[in-house]
Amino acid sequence: MHGPLSEAGELDYSTLEEALESGGLFREIIEQIADGVYILDRERRIVYWNSGAENIAGFSAGEVLGRRCSDNILIHVDERAQPLCLSGCVACLAMETGEVREADAYLHHKAGHRVPIHSRVSPLTSSSGEVVGGIEVFHDNRDQVAARRKIEELERLSLLDQLTGIGNRRFGEAHVTSKLAELETYGWPFGVLFFDIDHFKNVNDTFGHAAGDDVLKMVALTARNAIRAADVVSRWGGEEFAAVIEQVETDTLLEIGDKTRALVQESNIDRDGEQISVTVSVGATMARPGDDPETLMSRADVLMYASKDAGRNKVTLG
């Protein structure tokens, strides 16, 4: 054993301090992690604080070691700004129950603002089985919070496709109209990826409509994760989807289109032990001066069918 943790996940030392002092490789590895990592003793004092935690929260190790997170440092609160350090502390629950606990919260940054995080706390036990502390791993949760708020807003405006959880056609059309106005006014370039699931009817006929619904969700979420955070994908109708790619040139649009196609091809769902996978045919086009929503989307649709005619599971740029 060359580090503080045994194969069973137990500490081979009597105290956390001894483990950390002895675990040079352990510390070196954790320092390379982008996520925040800190270790608490049984009294909830911070005994280890990595560089990832410093980057997210702004506090250096020297400012937090030996202190509790409630000592005017992190001061976790929930989304209603209710304090969690005195009640609802996931670290306390993990150490009391001996079970891993997770939570979304907002921590206090050194600069004063609140940062949304997702944290996971695991209890740490000695070789005798005694809980001697906890290790918390947390990461900046801003992208997830923004995505959740976007979904809530789409639901409020009836712009959400209820099955897939992405925007519906009404949302997609409004977004295309907005981007065309920006192109005309500011010259900001954007492109469209229009794609259709190949042989989708076969999925429904072979596995049933419930499986077909799962495939639609799989493709929608894969596409959403394939594009960049500022870009938008919507369900256009049936098994058709449209993605609007902002501030892009032709080469990058083609790259994102092919990335989306490839990721869908390598995704699958399990249905009674059988893996169901599909492909998509993609039409990719840059918006042009003088385009309106109909001409732009019709051109993308024609290019998508060109991909189907060329054998499917392809991207056609035009």
C-alpha positions in Angstrom: 0.0 0.0 0.0 1.6 3.3 -1.1 -1.1 5.8 -0.3 -3.7 6.6 2.4 -6.5 4.5 0.9 -6.8 0.8 1.0 -8.4 -1.3 -1.7 -11.6 -1.3 0.3 -11.6 2.5 0.4 -10.5 2.7 4.0 -7.8 4.9 5.5 -4.8 3.0 6.7 -3.9 5.7 9.2 -5.3 6.8 12.5 -5.9 10.4 11.5 -6.7 12.3 8.4 -3.7 14.5 8.9 -1.4 11.5 9.0 -3.0 10.1 5.8 -2.5 13.4 4.0 1.1 13.8 5.2 1.9 10.3 4.0 0.1 10.4 0.7 2.3 12.4 -1.5 1.1 10.7 -4.7 -2.5 10.9 -3.6 -2.1 14.7 -3.1 -0.3 15.2 -6.4 -3.2 13.4 -8.3 -5.9 15.4 -6.6 -4.1 18.7 -7.3 -4.5 18.0 -11.0 -8.3 17.6 -10.8 -10.3 20.6 -12.1 -13.1 19.8 -9.6 -13.0 21.2 -6.2 -11.9 18.6 -3.6 -11.7 19.2 0.2 -11.6 16.9 3.2 -13.2 17.5 6.5 -12.4 15.9 9.8 -15.1 14.6 12.2 -15.6 18.1 13.6 -16.2 19.5 10.0 -12.9 21.3 10.0 -11.2 21.6 6.6 -7.9 19.6 6.6 -7.3 19.5 2.8 -8.2 21.9 0.0 -7.1 21.4 -3.6 -6.3 23.9 -6.3 -9.6 23.1 -8.0 -11.5 24.3 -4.9 -9.4 27.4 -4.9 -10.3 28.1 -8.6 -14.0 27.7 -8.0 -14.4 29.4 -4.6 -11.6 31.9 -4.7 -10.2 30.9 -1.3 -6.6 29.7 -1.0 -5.8 26.6 1.1 -4.2 28.9 3.7 -7.4 30.8 4.1 -9.6 27.7 4.8 -7.4 25.0 6.4 -8.4 24.4 10.0 -11.7 26.3 9.6 -15.3 25.1 9.1 -17.1 26.0 5.9 -19.7 27.8 8.0 -17.0 30.1 9.5 -17.8 32.8 7.0 -16.2 30.9 4.2 -18.3 28.8 1.8 -21.6 29.2 3.7 -23.7 26.9 1.4 -27.3 27.9 0.8 -30.0 26.3 -1.3 -31.9 27.9 -4.2 -34.1 29.7 -1.8 -31.0 31.1 -0.1 -31.7 29.1 3.0 -28.4 28.2 4.9 -27.4 24.6 4.7 -24.4 24.6 7.1 -26.5 24.3 10.3 -29.2 22.1 8.9 -29.3 20.1 5.7 -25.5 19.8 5.5 -24.7 17.0 3.1 -21.2 16.5 4.7 -22.9 15.9 8.1 -25.4 13.5 6.7 -22.7 11.5 4.9 -20.6 11.3 8.1 -23.6 10.4 10.3 -25.1 7.8 8.0 -21.9 6.5 6.4 -23.5 6.9 3.0 -22.6 9.0 0.0 -24.7 12.2 -0.3 -25.2 14.6 -3.2 -26.7 18.0 -3.4 -27.0 21.2 -5.5 -26.2 24.4 -3.6 -24.8 27.8 -3.9 -21.5 28.6 -2.2 -20.1 31.9 -1.2 -17.1 33.0 -3.4 -14.3 35.0 -1.8 -15.3 37.9 -4.1 -18.7 37.9 -2.5 -21.0 36.5 -5.2 -22.7 33.1 -5.1 -21.6 30.2 -7.3 -23.9 27.3 -8.2 -22.3 23.9 -7.5 -23.1 20.3 -7.4 -21.4 18.4 -4.6 -20.9 14.8 -3.7 -19.7 13.9 -0.2 -18.3 10.4 0.7 -17.6 9.4 4.3 -14.0 8.5 5.1 -13.4 5.5 7.5 -10.4 4.3 9.3 -9.1 0.7 9.0 -11.2 -0.1 12.0 -14.4 1.1 10.3 -14.8 4.3 12.3 -16.0 7.4 10.3 -13.2 9.9 10.7 -14.2 12.5 8.2 -15.6 13.2 4.8 -14.4 14.1 1.3 -16.4 16.5 -0.8 -16.0 16.8 -4.6 -17.8 19.7 -6.2 -17.9 21.4 -9.5 -19.3 24.7 -11.0 -22.9 24.0 -11.9 -23.6 27.1 -14.0 -24.2 25.3 -17.3 -26.7 22.9 -15.7 -28.5 25.7 -13.9 -28.7 27.7 -17.1 -30.1 24.7 -18.9 -32.7 24.1 -16.3 -33.8 27.7 -16.3 -34.0 27.6 -20.1 -36.3 24.5 -19.9 -38.5 26.2 -17.3 -38.8 29.3 -19.5 -39.6 27.2 -22.6 -42.3 25.4 -20.6 -43.8 28.7 -19.5 -44.0 29.9 -23.1 -45.2 26.5 -24.5 -42.0 26.3 -26.5 -40.8 22.9 -25.1 -41.2 19.6 -26.8 -42.6 17.5 -24.0 -41.2 14.2 -25.2 -37.5 15.1 -25.8 -37.1 18.1 -23.5 -35.7 20.4 -26.1 -37.4 23.3 -27.9 -40.3 22.5 -30.2 -40.8 23.7 -33.8 -42.4 27.0 -32.7 -39.3 27.7 -30.7 -37.0 26.7 -33.5 -38.8 28.9 -36.0 -38.6 31.9 -33.7 -34.9 31.3 -33.1 -34.2 31.2 -36.8 -36.1 34.4 -37.4 -34.1 36.1 -34.6 -30.8 35.0 -36.1 -31.8 36.1 -39.6 -32.5 39.6 -38.2 -29.1 39.6 -36.5 -27.5 38.6 -39.8 -29.2 41.4 -41.6 -28.5 44.0 -39.0 -25.1 43.1 -37.7 -23.7 40.6 -40.2 -23.4 37.9 -37.6 -23.0 34.6 -39.5 -24.8 31.4 -38.5 -25.7 28.1 -40.0 -28.4 25.4 -39.8 -28.1 21.7 -39.4 -31.3 19.9 -40.4 -31.4 16.2 -39.7 -33.7 13.3 -39.9 -33.5 9.8 -38.2 -32.9 7.2 -40.9 -35.3 4.3 -41.1 -37.2 5.5 -38.0 -40.4 3.7 -39.1 -38.5 0.4 -38.8 -37.8 1.1 -35.1 -41.5 1.7 -34.4 -42.5 -1.4 -36.4 -39.9 -3.7 -34.8 -39.7 -2.5 -31.2 -42.9 -0.5 -30.7 -43.7 3.2 -30.2 -42.3 3.3 -26.7 -38.9 2.3 -28.0 -39.4 4.9 -30.8 -40.0 7.6 -28.2 -36.8 6.6 -26.3 -34.8 6.8 -29.6 -36.2 10.3 -30.2 -35.1 11.3 -26.8 -31.7 9.7 -27.3 -31.1 11.6 -30.6 -32.3 14.9 -29.2 -30.1 14.8 -26.1 -27.1 13.5 -28.1 -27.5 16.4 -30.5 -27.9 18.9 -27.7 -24.7 17.7 -26.2 -22.8 17.6 -29.5 -23.4 21.3 -30.2 -21.9 24.2 -28.3 -23.5 25.8 -25.3 -24.6 28.9 -27.2 -26.2 26.9 -30.1 -29.7 25.6 -30.1 -31.4 22.4 -31.3 -35.1 21.9 -31.6 -37.5 19.1 -32.7 -38.9 20.2 -36.0 -41.5 17.5 -36.2 -41.7 13.7 -36.1 -38.2 12.5 -36.4 -36.8 15.7 -37.8 -34.5 18.1 -35.8 -32.9 21.5 -36.6 -29.9 23.0 -34.9 -28.9 26.7 -35.2 -25.2 27.1 -35.0 -24.1 30.7 -34.1 -21.0 32.7 -35.1 -19.7 29.9 -37.4 -18.0 29.6 -40.7 -18.6 26.8 -43.3 -15.8 24.5 -42.2 -16.8 24.6 -38.5 -20.5 24.1 -39.4 -19.5 21.0 -41.3 -17.4 19.7 -38.4 -20.2 20.2 -35.9 -22.6 18.5 -38.3 -20.4 15.5 -38.7 -19.7 15.4 -34.9 -23.5 15.2 -34.3 -23.9 12.5 -36.9 -21.1 10.4 -35.5 -22.2 10.7 -31.9 -25.7 9.7 -32.8 -24.3 6.7 -34.7 -22.4 5.6 -31.6 -25.4 6.0 -29.2 -27.9 3.3 -28.4 -30.7 2.3 -26.0 -31.3 -1.2 -24.5 -34.6 -2.9 -25.1 -34.9 -6.3 -23.5 -31.2 -7.0 -23.9 -31.1 -5.8 -27.5 -29.2 -2.6 -28.5 -31.1 -0.2 -30.7 -29.1 2.3 -32.6 -29.9 4.7 -35.4 -28.2 7.1 -37.8 -29.2 10.5 -39.0 -28.9 12.2 -42.4 -27.9 15.8 -42.1 -28.3 18.9 -44.3 -25.9 21.8 -43.5 -26.2 25.3 -44.9 -25.0 28.8 -44.0 -27.6 31.5 -43.8 -27.3 33.9 -46.7 -28.2 37.6 -47.1 -31.8 37.8 -48.3 -32.8 34.4 -46.7 -36.1 34.2 -44.9 -37.0 31.3 -42.6 -38.7 29.4 -45.4 -35.9 29.6 -47.9 -33.2 28.8 -45.3 -35.0 25.8 -43.9 -36.1 24.5 -47.3 -32.5 24.6 -48.5 -31.4 22.7 -45.4 -34.3 20.2 -46.0 -33.2 19.6 -49.6 -29.6 19.0 -48.5 -30.8 16.5 -45.8 -32.6 14.5 -48.5 -29.4 14.6 -50.6 -27.7 12.9 -47.7 -30.4 10.2 -47.7 -30.1 9.7 -51.5 -26.3 9.3 -51.0 -26.8 6.4 -48.7 -27.8 8.0 -45.4 -25.7 8.6 -42.3 -24.0 11.5 -44.1 -23.7 15.3 -44.0 -24.3 17.3 -47.1 -23.2 20.9 -47.2 -24.7 23.4 -49.5 
